[in-house]
Amino acid sequence: MANDTMIYSLEDKPPMAKAVLLAAQHVLTMFGATVAVPLLLGGPSGMNLSPAQIAVLISSVMLCSGLATFIQTTFGSRLPIIQGVSFSVLAAFTAIISSCKNEQLDAATMMQFIAGTIMVGAVLEMLVGFSGLMGWLRRVLSPVVVGPVIILIGLALFEYGAPKAATCWPVSIAIIFLVILFSLVLSRKHQAFKLYSIVASIVIVCAICWLCSVAGVFSAGHPAYIGFEEIKSASWVRVNPSEVFMPWGMPRFDAGFIIAGIAGYMASMIESFGDYHACSNIAARKDPTPHQISRGIGCEGIGCFITSIFGGFSSTSYSENIGLMGLTRVGSRYVVQIAAVILVLLGLFGKFGAIAATIPEPVVGGLYCVLFGLIAAVGIQQLARADLSSDRNMFIVGFSLFMGLSLPAYFKGYDGGGIHPTWKELSVNLNVSVRSLIESMGLTGMGVAGTIGVILDNIVPGTHEERGIGMPSVLAPEGADVTLGNATADESRWDD
């Protein structure tokens, strides 16, 4: 039943052996970005988790991604969309970790606050999705607002790139070189180099690091050293309920952390909205219905709620896997459901998390240099949906970006330490929750840009077309032949 452009379209079921191979390809495509977040937040510059704890975190993330993907493809939008760790909420998680470090709280407590933030944001996402509010929310959070927020999410991570790469520049440069070689040069000769550029680069460089470790070039304690002690001690299967269900303890809640997390959720929902259109047009050759979008956003909320229980991070749709569908011409829901099962099995397989936790710090640093710039680029892509020839939009975007960088610098002071004296004096008499809320908005560029952008974009006159809140354009992979039809003209139906 495949159509003219797809080998397997939405309702098609390839033979089991082929379906498993195609599903494994989806897992490999999302692997690099999904594992990068636990390695970033759990590493020495983050929560400073032990290798065993990082292994648990990676396993939890895989388990949660699999469960969220199965819920999305079976009950949500029912589109073949892989769910993985959301980068939109990454800045909020980083702020939580930084604040907890200042109070000298341990890693388990940090994860409890992260779980609480995810849980509240998930409930909001469910309400927005199942209530049908997505059409209204899309008008309040236009690309003029969301674009600068996502750009600052990427730019806020600059301190984790070169500093981690500098722990061993030869290794970091090797991973950067291979990713560029595979994804941008050799991919022109065969698409497999693009699909597996991250995984192949990690495997090659880690193999070199392991050989150097065996040969004594890298001794124990060296940033690029690889040892297998944690793998030997890791359990084959995580069957103990305490290792799977709330492995970090009961969630904790903080008003300021929650507000910062909600801002990330808003950006994630807008991004998913566009992903649904891209995915549906590729796999089903039509636009998703309003009810599909509502169910999709609602079920993303359910998936995130599950991650707060099983110890992972908030999940969202993965655009790279939508690109994979366009490249391979395989848009089968059945294939992605099998990929969800594979992810769940990986999450329950303790040895897998332990293996991923052995990836050396300079390898991770090199990946950060490659990947985090792409987050800012996605923000630029989102911003391009608005009319950039408009003086109105240019002012709002420029002002939001500048204040998103400048205001946090004021709050934090100019000497690189502590809080600005003026803010210290003003905050003494404030309620703890109010102070935490203001700090979360004032100390993160994302919070500042989002707040200023929402206010200006919704009070300064501008047409829907100018603000970019008509039907989002879909940047489909080459050869996908995506057509949006007359959906823009029928924009009112998204208010249902």
C-alpha positions in Angstrom: 0.0 0.0 0.0 3.0 2.3 -0.3 2.3 5.5 -2.2 4.3 6.9 -5.1 7.0 8.5 -2.9 7.1 6.2 0.2 8.4 2.7 0.4 6.3 2.2 3.5 3.8 4.8 4.5 1.9 5.3 7.7 -0.3 2.2 8.0 2.1 -0.2 6.2 3.8 -3.0 8.2 7.1 -4.2 6.7 8.2 -7.9 7.3 9.3 -8.3 10.9 13.0 -8.8 10.2 13.1 -5.7 8.0 10.9 -3.7 10.5 13.3 -4.5 13.4 16.3 -3.3 11.3 14.5 -0.1 10.3 13.5 0.4 14.0 17.1 0.0 15.1 18.0 2.7 12.7 15.6 5.1 14.4 17.2 4.2 17.8 20.7 4.8 16.5 19.6 8.1 15.0 18.3 9.5 18.3 21.0 7.8 20.4 23.6 10.6 20.3 21.4 13.5 21.3 19.5 11.4 23.9 22.7 10.2 25.7 24.3 13.6 25.5 21.9 15.2 28.0 22.6 12.7 30.9 26.3 13.0 30.2 26.1 16.8 30.3 23.9 17.2 33.4 25.4 14.3 35.3 29.0 15.0 34.6 31.6 16.8 36.7 30.4 20.3 35.6 26.8 19.2 36.4 25.6 17.0 39.2 28.9 15.2 39.4 27.3 11.8 39.5 29.4 8.7 39.9 29.7 6.4 36.8 27.2 4.0 38.4 24.7 6.8 38.9 25.2 8.1 35.3 24.5 4.5 34.1 21.2 4.5 36.0 20.4 8.0 34.5 21.1 6.9 30.9 19.0 3.7 31.4 16.2 5.7 32.9 16.2 8.1 29.9 16.1 5.3 27.4 13.2 3.6 29.3 11.3 6.8 29.5 11.9 7.6 25.8 10.6 4.2 24.8 7.4 4.5 26.9 6.7 8.1 25.7 7.3 7.0 22.0 4.9 4.0 22.4 2.2 6.2 24.0 2.6 8.9 21.3 2.4 6.5 18.3 -0.4 4.3 19.8 -2.7 6.8 21.6 -1.4 10.3 20.8 -1.0 11.8 17.3 -0.6 8.2 16.1 2.2 9.5 13.9 5.6 7.7 13.6 7.4 10.2 15.9 10.3 9.2 18.2 10.2 10.9 21.6 13.5 11.8 23.2 15.0 14.1 25.8 13.9 17.7 25.2 16.7 20.3 24.8 14.1 23.1 25.3 14.0 22.5 29.1 17.8 22.0 29.4 18.5 25.5 30.5 15.9 25.2 33.3 17.6 22.0 34.5 21.0 23.6 34.4 19.6 26.5 36.5 18.2 24.0 39.0 21.6 22.2 39.3 23.4 25.5 39.7 21.1 26.7 42.4 21.3 23.4 44.3 25.1 23.5 44.1 25.1 26.9 45.7 23.1 25.4 48.6 25.4 22.4 48.7 22.7 19.9 48.0 23.5 16.4 46.8 22.8 15.0 43.3 19.8 13.0 44.4 18.1 16.1 45.7 18.9 17.9 42.4 17.1 15.1 40.5 14.2 15.3 42.9 13.7 19.0 42.1 14.1 18.2 38.4 11.5 15.5 38.7 9.1 18.0 40.4 9.6 20.5 37.7 9.0 17.9 35.0 5.9 16.7 36.8 4.2 20.1 37.0 5.2 21.0 33.4 3.8 17.7 32.2 0.4 18.4 33.9 0.3 21.8 32.1 1.2 20.2 28.8 -1.6 17.6 29.3 -4.1 20.5 30.0 -3.0 22.5 27.0 -3.2 19.4 24.7 -6.4 17.7 25.8 -8.3 21.0 26.3 -7.6 22.1 22.7 -5.8 25.3 23.8 -2.9 24.7 21.3 -4.5 27.0 18.7 -4.7 29.9 21.2 -1.3 29.3 22.7 0.2 29.2 19.2 -0.9 32.8 18.7 0.5 34.0 22.0 3.8 32.2 21.5 4.6 33.1 17.9 8.0 32.4 16.2 9.0 35.9 17.1 8.9 34.8 20.8 10.0 31.2 20.5 12.9 31.8 18.1 15.0 34.0 20.5 14.1 31.7 23.4 15.5 28.6 21.6 18.5 30.6 20.4 19.4 31.5 24.0 18.9 27.9 25.1 21.8 27.0 22.7 23.9 30.0 23.5 23.5 29.5 27.3 25.3 26.2 27.0 28.6 27.7 25.6 30.4 27.2 28.9 30.0 23.4 28.6 31.6 23.2 25.1 35.3 24.2 25.0 35.9 23.8 28.7 35.0 20.1 28.6 36.7 19.6 25.2 39.8 21.2 26.7 40.2 18.2 29.1 42.0 16.5 26.1 41.9 18.5 22.9 43.3 15.8 20.6 40.4 13.5 21.5 37.8 16.3 21.3 39.1 17.5 17.9 39.0 13.9 16.6 35.3 13.6 17.5 34.5 17.0 15.9 36.4 16.1 12.8 34.7 12.8 12.4 31.2 14.2 12.9 31.8 16.9 10.2 33.5 14.4 7.9 30.6 11.8 8.1 27.6 14.2 8.3 28.6 16.9 5.8 31.2 15.3 3.5 30.9 11.6 3.1 27.1 11.8 3.5 27.0 13.2 -0.1 28.2 9.8 -1.2 26.0 7.6 1.0 23.2 8.6 3.4 24.4 6.0 6.0 27.2 8.4 6.9 24.6 11.1 7.9 22.3 8.7 9.7 25.1 7.2 11.9 27.5 10.1 12.0 27.2 10.6 15.8 27.2 6.9 16.7 30.0 6.1 14.3 32.2 9.0 15.6 31.6 8.0 19.2 32.5 4.3 18.5 35.7 5.1 16.6 37.0 7.7 19.1 36.1 5.6 22.1 37.8 2.6 20.6 41.0 4.7 20.1 40.7 5.9 23.7 40.3 2.3 25.0 43.4 1.1 23.0 45.4 4.0 24.4 44.2 3.1 27.9 45.2 -0.6 27.4 48.6 0.5 26.0 49.2 2.8 29.0 49.1 6.1 27.0 46.1 7.1 29.1 46.4 6.1 32.7 43.6 5.7 35.2 42.4 9.2 36.1 43.2 10.7 32.7 40.0 12.4 31.2 40.2 10.1 28.1 40.8 6.9 30.1 38.3 4.1 29.6 37.9 1.3 32.1 35.3 -1.4 32.4 35.0 -1.8 36.1 31.5 -0.3 36.3 30.3 -2.5 33.4 31.4 -5.6 35.3 29.5 -4.6 38.4 26.3 -3.4 36.6 23.3 -5.7 36.7 22.3 -7.4 33.5 18.6 -6.5 34.0 17.2 -3.8 36.2 14.5 -5.8 38.0 14.7 -4.1 41.4 11.7 -1.7 41.7 13.8 0.9 43.5 16.2 1.1 40.5 13.3 1.8 38.1 10.6 3.5 40.1 11.6 7.0 41.4 15.3 5.9 41.6 16.3 9.4 43.0 13.5 9.6 45.6 10.2 11.5 45.8 9.9 14.7 43.6 10.4 18.1 45.2 8.8 21.3 44.0 10.1 24.9 43.8 8.1 27.8 42.3 11.1 29.4 40.6 12.3 26.1 39.1 8.8 25.3 37.9 8.4 28.7 36.1 11.7 28.2 34.3 10.7 24.7 33.3 7.3 25.8 32.0 9.0 28.3 29.7 10.9 25.4 28.2 7.7 23.3 27.9 6.1 26.1 25.9 9.0 26.2 23.4 8.8 22.4 23.2 5.1 22.4 22.4 5.5 24.9 19.6 8.4 22.8 18.2 6.3 19.6 18.4 3.4 21.4 16.6 5.7 21.9 13.6 7.1 18.4 13.8 3.6 16.9 13.6 3.0 18.7 10.3 6.3 17.6 8.9 5.8 14.0 10.0 2.2 13.7 8.8 2.9 15.2 5.4 5.8 12.8 4.8 4.2 9.7 6.2 0.5 10.2 5.4 0.6 12.8 2.7 -1.8 15.2 4.5 -1.9 17.7 7.3 -2.6 16.4 10.9 -6.1 17.2 12.2 -6.7 19.5 15.1 -7.6 16.5 17.2 -4.4 14.7 16.3 -2.4 17.7 17.4 -4.3 18.0 20.7 -3.9 14.3 21.4 -0.2 14.5 20.5 0.6 17.4 22.8 -1.5 15.8 25.6 0.2 12.5 25.3 3.6 14.2 25.3 2.5 15.5 28.7 1.7 12.0 29.8 5.1 10.9 28.5 6.8 13.6 30.5 4.8 12.7 33.6 6.1 9.2 33.3 9.7 10.4 33.0 9.3 12.2 36.3 8.3 8.9 37.9 11.0 6.7 36.3 13.9 9.1 36.9 14.5 10.5 33.3 14.2 14.0 31.7 11.3 15.6 29.9 10.6 14.2 26.4 9.5 15.7 23.1 9.4 14.9 19.4 12.7 14.4 17.6 13.1 16.3 14.3 16.1 14.2 13.3 14.0 11.1 13.1 11.4 12.9 10.9 14.3 13.7 8.6 15.3 10.0 8.7 11.8 9.2 7.4 12.2 11.6 4.5 15.6 10.1 3.6 14.7 6.4 3.9 11.1 6.8 2.5 9.9 4.8 5.5 7.0 6.4 7.4 5.5 3.3 9.0 4.0 3.7 12.5 4.6 0.0 13.1 8.4 0.5 12.7 8.5 3.3 15.2 6.4 1.3 17.7 9.1 -1.5 17.4 11.7 1.2 18.0 9.8 2.1 21.2 10.0 -1.5 22.4 13.8 -1.6 21.7 14.3 1.6 23.8 12.4 0.1 26.7 14.5 -3.0 26.6 17.7 -0.9 26.5 16.4 1.0 29.5 15.9 -2.2 31.4 19.3 -3.6 30.4 21.7 -2.4 33.1 24.8 -3.2 31.1 23.8 -0.8 28.3 23.7 2.2 30.6 27.0 1.2 32.1 28.6 1.0 28.7 27.3 4.5 27.7 28.6 5.9 31.0 32.2 5.0 30.0 32.3 7.6 27.2 35.2 9.9 28.2 34.7 13.6 29.1 36.6 15.0 26.1 34.5 12.9 23.7 31.4 14.4 25.3 33.0 17.9 25.1 33.6 17.5 21.4 29.9 16.4 20.9 28.7 19.5 22.8 30.7 21.8 20.5 29.0 20.1 17.6 25.5 19.7 18.9 24.7 22.7 21.1 25.3 25.2 18.3 22.6 23.3 16.4 20.1 24.3 19.1 20.7 27.9 18.4 20.4 27.2 14.7 17.0 25.6 15.3 15.9 28.8 17.0 17.0 30.7 13.9 15.0 28.3 11.8 12.0 28.8 14.0 12.4 32.6 13.7 12.6 32.4 9.9 8.9 31.5 9.9 8.1 35.1 10.8 8.5 38.1 8.5 12.1 39.2 9.1 11.7 42.2 6.8 9.3 43.7 9.4 10.7 46.5 11.6 8.3 45.4 14.3 9.7 41.9 14.4 13.3 42.9 14.1 13.0 45.2 17.1 11.2 42.6 19.3 13.7 39.9 18.4 16.8 42.1 18.8 15.6 43.6 22.1 14.6 40.2 23.5 18.0 38.7 22.6 20.0 41.6 24.0 18.2 41.8 27.3 18.3 38.0 27.5 22.1 38.3 27.6 22.4 41.6 29.4 19.9 41.4 32.3 21.2 38.1 33.7 24.7 39.7 33.7 23.3 42.5 35.8 21.7 40.2 38.3 24.8 38.0 38.6 27.1 41.0 39.0 30.1 41.9 36.9 32.9 40.1 38.8 31.7 36.6 37.8 30.6 35.8 41.3 27.6 36.2 43.6 24.4 38.2 43.0 24.5 41.9 42.1 24.4 44.0 45.4 21.3 45.9 44.3 19.4 42.6 43.8 20.6 41.3 47.2 19.3 44.4 48.9 15.9 44.2 47.1 15.4 40.5 47.6 16.0 40.4 51.4 12.3 41.2 52.2 10.8 39.1 49.5 8.9 35.9 50.0 11.1 32.9 49.2 8.9 31.7 46.4 8.6 35.2 44.9 12.3 35.7 45.1 12.9 32.2 43.5 10.4 33.1 40.7 12.1 36.4 39.9 15.6 34.9 40.0 14.5 32.2 37.6 13.2 34.8 35.2 16.1 37.3 35.7 19.0 34.9 35.9 18.3 32.9 32.8 18.4 34.4 29.3 15.6 32.2 28.3 13.3 33.5 31.0 14.1 37.2 30.2 13.8 36.8 26.4 10.5 34.8 26.7 8.9 37.3 29.1 9.9 40.4 27.1 9.0 38.6 23.8 5.5 37.5 24.9 4.7 41.0 26.2 5.9 43.0 23.2 4.7 40.5 20.6 1.2 40.6 22.0 0.7 44.3 22.6 2.5 45.7 19.5 0.2 45.5 16.5 1.1 42.9 13.9 -0.7 40.7 11.4 -0.8 36.9 11.8 1.3 36.5 8.7 3.9 39.0 9.9 4.2 37.2 13.2 4.5 33.8 11.6 1.5 32.2 13.2 -0.2 31.0 10.1 0.3 27.3 9.3 4.0 26.7 10.0 6.2 26.1 7.0 7.7 22.6 6.9 11.4 22.3 6.0 11.2 18.8 4.7 14.1 16.6 3.7 15.2 16.7 0.1 13.0 14.4 -2.0 10.1 14.3 0.5 7.8 16.4 -1.7 5.9 17.8 1.2 2.7 19.8 0.3 0.8 21.8 2.9 -2.2 22.5 0.6 -4.5 25.3 1.7 -4.1 24.8 5.4 -3.0 28.4 5.9 -6.2 29.8 4.5 -8.2 27.6 6.9 -6.3 28.8 9.9 -9.4 29.3 12.1 -9.8 25.5 12.5 -6.8 25.4 14.8 -8.8 27.2 17.5 -11.0 24.0 17.9 
